């Protein structure tokens, strides 16, 4: 898919925002994800779609320029330039409306992903401990613990 930053430098939430932005932009402009995530120079329309994805990560996802640069495999100055280029085009009413729709689509995609993660966590969650303690179990657990400490 897209170039991955070194492990541990980017939070999973930041990477999730970028993935969702790539998906939204790929779907909206019918450009394959692989083409959007290429690191080399691309055709101007692909480059602007990528710049818009960076902008959405910054505005909707509240990611820093540094985080976006790491995720997209670009320099921070490139990300800053992209955000300014997109923001400058917002003066055109039609583009502003289009961008508002893309922002809403990204927010919806992120909400879906969060709901899916919550459902996964709920499915994997351990059952709540019983409110009634089993005295026999407590004694057995205490014996096991004492044996481990003594041994």
Secondary structure as GFF3:
##gff-version 3
##sequence-region A 1 151
A	DSSP	alpha_helix	12	29	.	.	.	ID=ss1
A	DSSP	alpha_helix	33	36	.	.	.	ID=ss2
A	DSSP	alpha_helix	44	59	.	.	.	ID=ss3
A	DSSP	alpha_helix	65	72	.	.	.	ID=ss4
A	DSSP	alpha_helix	76	89	.	.	.	ID=ss5
A	DSSP	alpha_helix	93	124	.	.	.	ID=ss6
A	DSSP	alpha_helix	135	150	.	.	.	ID=ss7
###
